[in-house]
Amino acid sequence: MGTFLVFLAGMLFMAAIFFIKPRAKQKEIWKTVLNWVLFVVWYAITWMGISFIYINASVGHVKATSTAIFLFLGISVVLGFILARLLGFIKVKKVSDSATSQL
């Protein structure tokens, strides 16, 4: 099962690179570097969490498993949201001046 997880992680890593590559390239080089660094950190934390949860669940450490689910899932969701926002998958709707003046 461990070999399958490594294969799956590598396959998903390559698929994600091809998916975000068109959006990751920005005009400013620092934004491009930030996008790729954040992607690698997010991906590493996600798969460390999955492997940590898998190992602890297989030996029956319930407390460690539940803590890992809470910790790694929380960090992964936050980093994923930030990455999606930077890549433009999530857009923030700007409030116009006329809408704020009516309030």
C-alpha positions as CSV (number, residue, x, y, z in Angstrom):
1,M,0.0,0.0,0.0
2,G,2.9,2.4,0.7
3,T,4.3,2.0,-2.8
4,F,0.9,2.8,-4.2
5,L,0.7,6.0,-2.1
6,V,4.1,7.1,-3.4
7,F,3.1,6.4,-7.0
8,L,-0.2,8.3,-6.4
9,A,1.6,11.2,-4.9
10,G,4.0,11.5,-7.8
11,M,1.2,11.2,-10.4
12,L,-0.9,13.8,-8.7
13,F,2.1,16.1,-8.3
14,M,2.7,16.0,-12.1
15,A,-1.0,16.5,-12.9
16,A,-1.2,19.5,-10.6
17,I,1.9,21.1,-12.2
18,F,0.3,20.8,-15.6
19,F,-2.9,22.2,-14.2
20,I,-1.5,25.3,-12.5
21,K,1.4,26.0,-14.9
22,P,-0.6,28.4,-17.1
23,R,-1.9,30.4,-14.1
24,A,1.3,30.3,-12.0
25,K,3.4,32.4,-14.5
26,Q,2.9,36.0,-13.6
27,K,4.4,39.2,-15.0
28,E,6.5,39.8,-11.8
29,I,9.0,37.1,-11.2
30,W,8.5,37.2,-7.4
31,K,4.8,36.2,-7.8
32,T,5.8,33.3,-10.0
33,V,8.3,32.1,-7.4
34,L,5.8,32.6,-4.6
35,N,3.2,30.5,-6.4
36,W,5.6,27.6,-7.0
37,V,7.1,27.7,-3.5
38,L,3.6,27.8,-2.0
39,F,2.5,24.9,-4.2
40,V,5.5,22.7,-3.2
41,V,5.0,23.5,0.5
42,W,1.3,22.9,0.3
43,Y,1.8,19.6,-1.5
44,A,4.5,18.4,0.9
45,I,2.4,19.2,3.9
46,T,-0.6,17.5,2.4
47,W,1.2,14.3,1.7
48,M,3.1,14.3,5.0
49,G,-0.3,14.5,6.7
50,I,-1.7,11.7,4.6
51,S,1.2,9.4,5.3
52,F,1.2,10.4,9.0
53,I,-2.5,9.6,9.3
54,Y,-2.1,6.3,7.4
55,I,0.8,5.1,9.6
56,N,-0.9,6.0,12.8
57,A,-4.2,4.6,11.8
58,S,-2.6,1.3,10.8
59,V,-1.1,0.8,14.2
60,G,-4.1,2.0,16.1
61,H,-2.9,5.3,17.6
62,V,-6.3,6.9,17.7
63,K,-5.3,10.1,19.5
64,A,-2.3,10.7,17.1
65,T,-4.5,10.0,14.1
66,S,-7.2,12.4,15.2
67,T,-4.7,15.1,16.0
68,A,-3.0,14.7,12.6
69,I,-6.3,14.9,10.8
70,F,-7.1,18.2,12.6
71,L,-3.6,19.6,12.2
72,F,-2.6,18.6,8.7
73,L,-6.1,19.0,7.2
74,G,-6.4,22.5,8.7
75,I,-3.0,23.6,7.4
76,S,-3.6,22.1,4.0
77,V,-7.0,23.8,3.6
78,V,-5.6,27.2,4.6
79,L,-2.6,26.9,2.3
80,G,-4.8,25.5,-0.5
81,F,-7.1,28.5,-0.1
82,I,-4.2,31.0,-0.2
83,L,-2.7,29.3,-3.3
84,A,-6.1,29.2,-5.1
85,R,-6.5,32.9,-4.3
86,L,-3.1,33.8,-5.6
87,L,-3.6,31.7,-8.8
88,G,-6.9,33.4,-9.5
89,F,-9.2,30.4,-9.0
90,I,-11.0,32.3,-6.2
91,K,-11.9,35.8,-7.1
92,V,-13.0,38.5,-4.6
93,K,-15.9,40.6,-5.8
94,K,-15.1,44.3,-5.3
95,V,-17.7,46.5,-3.8
96,S,-18.3,49.6,-5.9
97,D,-18.4,53.1,-4.4
98,S,-22.1,53.6,-5.3
99,A,-23.0,50.4,-3.3
100,T,-21.1,51.6,-0.2
101,S,-22.6,55.1,-0.4
102,Q,-26.1,53.7,-0.3
103,L,-25.4,52.2,3.1
